Amino acid sequence: MLDLLSDILTRLSLRGTLYFRTSFTEPWGVRVPAHRDVARFHFAHRGEAVVRVEGQTHPVVLAQGDLVIIPHGAAHVLSCRHTGPEEALPLDDVLARSGFSGHGTLVWGGEDGPQDTQLICGHFALAEGSRHMLFDRLPPLIHLRGYGEEAGPWLEATLRVIGAEAGGARLGGDLIALKMSEAIFAQAIRAHIEQTSGTESGVAGFADPHLSRALAAFHRRPASDWSVEKLAREAALSRTGFAERFASRLGVTPMAYVTAWRMQIAREALATRGFSVAEAAEVSGYASESAFSRVFKKEIGLSPAAFRHACTERQRAA
């Protein structure tokens, strides 16, 4: 049975893309544009880089072995210590001037650098319209220092394999690196949740031992007849204590969370699995198609039938 985080990532159709591996020599600077509905990542395989995220006051120094995730796809600047943000060139200009074909390594920068900076860069996209509070409440930037060492030998070895395979010449190298990076991303989100478990962060509730039991039970059986009382029993708390703890740590009521996730299940069923409205209602826990349709339209803004039709038309156009 899928665990809580795995279910969320799978249901949201998380898909990764490695867009380049770098060999940057000083001086260098790249301005990466904003992109909707993606989480960008940069792993320092060798050397270091300065990361400046739009809207954030302080830059982050990405040391060798560090991983940075920019969950909401904000514009940012990658550079060496000697290049200011105003000196960095737009990514498209760097790609054009370097002659980068989209394969292999992006080579850019000056000629006098003693050692190049090797970054593994990519992004993870959610299916169009997919939402979950776990992603919505992630901070603008997640910096995991010494990531390979702290997470254990398996992760350090995995990162070395990604560094060796990404953009390499061996058959299947990019696919291997991509699939491994998807596992890295999931582990990074888990590490962030665990690190914030004692704070008031919007994702801290997912690490709460009581709330996580109730959430895991719901995600295993989302179509069951859930109520606050039943969720509280899974959490081993009183009804009042559970409801207050849930709202305090996650910022929504238990049943609001249940409804939101059921609508995500319904969206997936209608958009990608070809389910009828009645079938989507059933898999998302509604015995009444009319009740399901009312909730769906309130949450999504379209009736299930209209949403299904719009998805079909987009697929035909594509």
C-alpha positions as CSV (number, residue, x, y, z in Angstrom):
1,M,0.0,0.0,0.0
2,L,1.3,3.4,-0.9
3,D,2.4,5.6,2.0
4,L,1.2,9.1,2.4
5,L,3.9,11.0,0.5
6,S,4.1,8.4,-2.2
7,D,0.4,8.6,-2.8
8,I,0.4,12.3,-3.1
9,L,3.4,12.4,-5.5
10,T,1.9,9.5,-7.6
11,R,-1.6,11.0,-7.8
12,L,-0.3,14.4,-8.8
13,S,1.6,12.7,-11.7
14,L,4.9,14.2,-10.8
15,R,7.2,14.0,-13.8
16,G,10.9,14.9,-13.9
17,T,13.0,16.5,-16.6
18,L,16.8,16.9,-16.6
19,Y,17.5,19.9,-18.7
20,F,21.2,20.1,-18.5
21,R,24.4,19.2,-16.8
22,T,26.9,22.1,-16.6
23,S,30.6,22.8,-16.8
24,F,30.8,26.4,-15.7
25,T,34.2,28.2,-15.3
26,E,34.6,31.6,-13.7
27,P,33.3,34.1,-14.3
28,W,29.8,32.9,-15.1
29,G,26.2,33.7,-14.3
30,V,22.9,32.4,-15.7
31,R,19.5,34.0,-15.2
32,V,16.8,31.2,-15.1
33,P,13.3,32.4,-15.9
34,A,10.2,31.7,-13.9
35,H,8.1,28.7,-14.9
36,R,4.6,27.8,-13.6
37,D,3.7,24.5,-12.1
38,V,7.2,23.2,-11.8
39,A,9.7,22.6,-9.0
40,R,13.3,23.3,-10.2
41,F,16.3,21.7,-8.6
42,H,20.1,22.1,-8.8
43,F,22.6,19.7,-7.3
44,A,26.2,20.7,-6.9
45,H,28.1,17.6,-8.2
46,R,31.4,19.5,-8.1
47,G,32.4,23.0,-7.1
48,E,30.0,25.6,-5.8
49,A,27.4,28.2,-7.0
50,V,25.5,31.2,-5.6
51,V,21.7,30.9,-5.9
52,R,19.6,34.1,-5.8
53,V,15.8,33.5,-5.9
54,E,13.5,36.3,-6.9
55,G,11.8,37.9,-3.9
56,Q,14.3,36.4,-1.4
57,T,16.6,38.8,0.4
58,H,19.6,36.6,0.9
59,P,21.4,34.4,-1.6
60,V,22.3,30.8,-0.9
61,V,25.7,29.4,-1.4
62,L,25.4,25.9,-2.9
63,A,28.5,24.0,-1.9
64,Q,29.7,20.7,-3.3
65,G,27.2,18.0,-2.3
66,D,24.3,20.5,-1.7
67,L,20.9,20.3,-3.2
68,V,18.6,23.2,-3.7
69,I,14.9,23.0,-4.7
70,I,12.9,25.9,-5.9
71,P,9.4,24.4,-5.4
72,H,7.3,27.0,-7.1
73,G,9.4,27.6,-10.2
74,A,10.4,31.2,-9.3
75,A,12.9,33.1,-11.4
76,H,16.5,32.8,-10.1
77,V,20.1,33.5,-10.8
78,L,22.9,30.9,-10.7
79,S,26.4,32.4,-10.6
80,C,29.9,32.2,-9.3
81,R,30.9,34.3,-6.3
82,H,32.5,36.9,-8.6
83,T,29.4,37.6,-10.8
84,G,26.6,39.8,-9.6
85,P,23.0,39.2,-10.6
86,E,22.9,42.1,-12.9
87,E,25.9,40.6,-14.9
88,A,24.2,37.2,-15.3
89,L,23.0,36.4,-18.9
90,P,19.5,35.0,-19.6
91,L,19.5,31.3,-19.9
92,D,18.4,31.4,-23.6
93,D,21.3,33.6,-24.4
94,V,23.7,31.2,-22.6
95,L,22.3,28.3,-24.5
96,A,22.6,30.1,-27.8
97,R,26.1,31.4,-27.3
98,S,27.4,28.1,-26.0
99,G,26.0,26.2,-28.9
100,F,24.4,23.8,-26.5
101,S,22.3,21.2,-28.5
102,G,20.3,19.9,-25.6
103,H,22.5,16.9,-25.1
104,G,25.7,16.4,-23.2
105,T,27.1,19.1,-21.0
106,L,26.4,22.8,-21.1
107,V,29.9,24.4,-21.2
108,W,30.1,28.1,-20.4
109,G,32.1,30.8,-18.7
110,G,35.6,32.2,-18.7
111,E,38.8,30.5,-19.6
112,D,40.8,31.2,-16.4
113,G,38.8,29.3,-13.8
114,P,41.0,26.8,-11.9
115,Q,38.1,24.3,-11.7
116,D,34.7,24.0,-13.3
117,T,31.4,24.0,-11.4
118,Q,29.3,20.9,-12.3
119,L,25.6,21.2,-11.6
120,I,22.9,18.7,-12.3
121,C,19.8,20.9,-13.2
122,G,16.3,19.9,-13.8
123,H,12.7,20.3,-12.9
124,F,9.6,18.4,-11.8
125,A,6.3,19.2,-13.3
126,L,2.8,18.4,-11.8
127,A,0.0,17.4,-14.1
128,E,-2.0,20.5,-15.2
129,G,-4.4,21.7,-12.6
130,S,-3.0,19.3,-9.9
131,R,-2.8,20.8,-6.5
132,H,-2.0,19.7,-3.0
133,M,-1.4,21.8,0.1
134,L,1.9,20.0,0.7
135,F,3.3,21.7,-2.5
136,D,1.4,24.9,-2.0
137,R,3.0,25.5,1.4
138,L,6.5,24.6,0.6
139,P,8.8,27.6,1.0
140,P,10.3,29.5,-2.0
141,L,13.6,27.7,-1.6
142,I,14.7,24.5,0.1
143,H,18.5,24.2,0.7
144,L,19.7,20.8,1.9
145,R,23.3,21.0,2.8
146,G,25.7,18.1,2.5
147,Y,22.7,16.2,1.1
148,G,24.4,13.1,-0.1
149,E,26.3,12.6,3.2
150,E,23.4,13.3,5.6
151,A,20.9,11.1,3.8
152,G,23.0,8.0,3.9
153,P,25.4,6.0,1.7
154,W,22.7,4.9,-0.7
155,L,21.8,8.5,-1.5
156,E,25.4,9.6,-1.9
157,A,26.0,6.7,-4.3
158,T,22.8,7.6,-6.2
159,L,23.9,11.2,-6.6
160,R,27.2,10.0,-7.9
161,V,25.5,7.9,-10.5
162,I,23.2,10.8,-11.5
163,G,26.3,13.0,-11.9
164,A,28.0,10.3,-14.1
165,E,24.9,9.4,-16.2
166,A,23.3,12.8,-16.8
167,G,24.2,14.2,-20.2
168,G,26.7,11.4,-20.8
169,A,27.3,9.4,-23.9
170,R,26.2,5.9,-22.7
171,L,22.9,4.5,-23.8
172,G,20.0,5.1,-21.5
173,G,22.1,7.5,-19.3
174,D,19.6,10.3,-19.2
175,L,16.7,8.0,-18.4
176,I,18.6,6.4,-15.6
177,A,19.6,9.8,-14.1
178,L,16.0,11.1,-14.5
179,K,14.4,8.2,-12.7
180,M,16.9,8.3,-9.9
181,S,16.4,12.1,-9.6
182,E,12.6,11.5,-9.1
183,A,13.5,9.3,-6.0
184,I,15.9,12.0,-4.9
185,F,13.1,14.6,-5.1
186,A,10.8,12.5,-3.0
187,Q,13.5,12.0,-0.4
188,A,14.2,15.7,-0.3
189,I,10.6,16.6,0.3
190,R,10.5,14.0,3.1
191,A,13.7,15.4,4.6
192,H,12.2,18.9,4.6
193,I,9.0,17.7,6.3
194,E,10.9,15.9,8.9
195,Q,13.2,18.9,9.6
196,T,10.1,21.1,10.1
197,S,8.2,18.7,12.3
198,G,8.7,20.8,15.5
199,T,7.9,24.1,13.9
200,E,4.7,26.0,12.9
201,S,5.5,25.4,9.2
202,G,2.5,24.7,7.0
203,V,3.9,21.2,6.2
204,A,4.7,20.3,9.8
205,G,1.4,18.5,10.3
206,F,2.5,15.8,7.8
207,A,5.2,14.8,10.3
208,D,3.0,14.8,13.3
209,P,2.8,11.2,14.5
210,H,-1.0,11.4,15.3
211,L,-2.1,13.4,12.3
212,S,0.1,11.3,9.9
213,R,-1.6,8.1,11.0
214,A,-5.0,9.6,10.2
215,L,-3.8,11.0,6.9
216,A,-2.2,7.8,5.9
217,A,-5.4,5.9,6.6
218,F,-7.4,8.3,4.6
219,H,-5.0,8.2,1.6
220,R,-5.2,4.4,1.7
221,R,-9.0,4.4,1.5
222,P,-10.1,7.8,0.3
223,A,-13.5,6.5,-0.9
224,S,-14.5,5.2,2.6
225,D,-17.2,6.9,4.6
226,W,-14.8,9.2,6.5
227,S,-15.9,11.5,9.3
228,V,-14.0,13.6,11.8
229,E,-14.7,10.9,14.4
230,K,-13.3,8.1,12.3
231,L,-10.2,10.1,11.5
232,A,-9.7,10.9,15.1
233,R,-9.9,7.2,16.0
234,E,-7.1,6.5,13.5
235,A,-5.1,9.3,15.1
236,A,-5.8,7.9,18.6
237,L,-7.1,11.3,19.7
238,S,-10.4,12.6,20.9
239,R,-12.7,14.2,18.2
240,T,-12.2,17.7,19.6
241,G,-8.4,17.2,20.2
242,F,-7.9,15.9,16.7
243,A,-9.9,18.6,15.0
244,E,-8.1,21.3,16.8
245,R,-4.7,19.8,16.2
246,F,-5.4,19.2,12.5
247,A,-6.6,22.8,12.0
248,S,-3.7,24.2,14.0
249,R,-1.0,22.3,12.2
250,L,-2.4,22.1,8.7
251,G,-4.5,25.2,8.5
252,V,-7.7,23.5,7.2
253,T,-10.4,21.4,8.8
254,P,-10.1,17.6,8.5
255,M,-13.1,17.4,6.2
256,A,-11.9,20.3,4.0
257,Y,-8.7,18.2,3.4
258,V,-10.8,15.1,2.7
259,T,-12.9,17.0,0.1
260,A,-9.9,18.7,-1.6
261,W,-8.1,15.4,-2.1
262,R,-11.2,13.6,-3.3
263,M,-11.6,16.3,-5.9
264,Q,-8.0,15.7,-7.0
265,I,-8.9,12.0,-7.4
266,A,-11.9,12.9,-9.4
267,R,-9.9,15.3,-11.6
268,E,-7.5,12.5,-12.4
269,A,-10.3,10.0,-13.1
270,L,-12.0,12.4,-15.5
271,A,-8.9,13.9,-17.2
272,T,-6.6,10.9,-17.6
273,R,-8.4,7.7,-16.9
274,G,-11.5,8.3,-19.1
275,F,-14.0,7.7,-16.3
276,S,-17.6,8.7,-16.6
277,V,-19.0,11.2,-14.1
278,A,-20.7,8.4,-12.2
279,E,-17.4,6.4,-12.0
280,A,-15.5,9.4,-10.9
281,A,-18.1,10.0,-8.2
282,E,-17.7,6.4,-6.9
283,V,-13.9,6.3,-6.8
284,S,-13.8,9.7,-4.9
285,G,-16.2,8.5,-2.3
286,Y,-19.6,9.8,-3.3
287,A,-22.7,7.6,-3.5
288,S,-24.8,10.3,-5.1
289,E,-23.7,11.6,-8.5
290,S,-25.7,14.9,-7.9
291,A,-23.9,15.5,-4.6
292,F,-20.6,14.8,-6.2
293,S,-21.4,17.2,-9.1
294,R,-22.3,20.0,-6.7
295,V,-19.1,19.6,-4.7
296,F,-16.9,19.3,-7.8
297,K,-18.3,22.5,-9.4
298,K,-17.9,24.4,-6.1
299,E,-14.2,23.3,-5.8
300,I,-13.1,23.2,-9.5
301,G,-15.4,25.8,-11.0
302,L,-16.8,23.6,-13.7
303,S,-19.3,20.7,-13.7
304,P,-17.7,17.3,-13.9
305,A,-19.2,16.8,-17.4
306,A,-17.8,20.2,-18.6
307,F,-14.4,19.5,-17.1
308,R,-14.3,16.0,-18.8
309,H,-15.3,17.5,-22.1
310,A,-12.6,20.3,-21.8
311,C,-9.9,17.7,-21.1
312,T,-11.0,15.6,-24.0
313,E,-10.8,18.6,-26.4
314,R,-7.3,19.5,-25.1
315,Q,-6.1,15.9,-25.7
316,R,-7.5,15.9,-29.2
317,A,-5.9,19.2,-30.0
318,A,-2.6,17.9,-28.6
